[in-house]
Amino acid sequence: MASNSQNSVVLGYWNIRGLVNSIRLLLEHVGQKYEYQAVDGEKWFGGQKHSMGLPFPNLPYLIDGNTKLTQSRAILKYLARKHGLVATSEEEMQKQDMVDGVLLDIQNNWGRLVYASEDFEQEKQKFMKEKVDNFRGLDKWLSNQQYVTGNKLNFLDFALLEQLEGHAAAMPELLNQFPNLQKYRERMMNLKGVKEYLTSDRNPEDWNGPQAKWGAMKM
């Protein structure tokens, strides 16, 4: 992980990309030192979950001094405020809120595909026909701006990058029809810290929990 003079934070989750990798991408880019705790399921459910003083015990969790947070979006937004990666003008905030909703829709559709499909390959083909409106919208959205809220990097860019990475791995042909998203993905992947992390052995090999129909965690 990149290092600087900041105090280290603690980030805990399963040893998968899942809901945490967008947070790790942000941390790597800003150079925030952090300790990543790959949680053991037996220990977590055996008592650790309720012994850490987390207000709403869950994964991922972040500990930054006296700050203890769960919920992946809350963690991402906290770190974004801390490192100046949030919208500042009213126009940017409108874009930020709207794109946040779009990305959550994409995340929910993705979750249903990889966890609830009876036949992943068959459902994947259906997905690429019926669930691409948001990608089409984002492709147009990024036709005249570098990042999701304009030309200034925003925390949601890390969330979008991780979604694009997952979709590109599971269905490489999906992004072929969206040239602006392809350029955007390339631009994001080459950001300081991001490039180094994505090509390192710290970037988890597995994408999802063991019950997933694609990218399942190896037990």
Buried (B, 14 or more C-beta within 10 A) or exposed (E): BBEEEBEEBBBBBBBBBBBBBBBBBBBBBBBBBBEBBEBEBEEBEEEBBEEBEBEEBBBBBBBBEEEBBBBBBEBBBBBBEBBEBBBEEEEBEEBBEEBBEBBEEBBEBBBEBBBEBEEBEEBBEEBBEEBBEBBEEBBEBBEEBBBBBBEBBBBBBBBBBBBBBBBBEBBEEBBEEBEBBBBBBEBBBEBEBBBBBBEEEEBBEBBBBEEBBBBBBEE
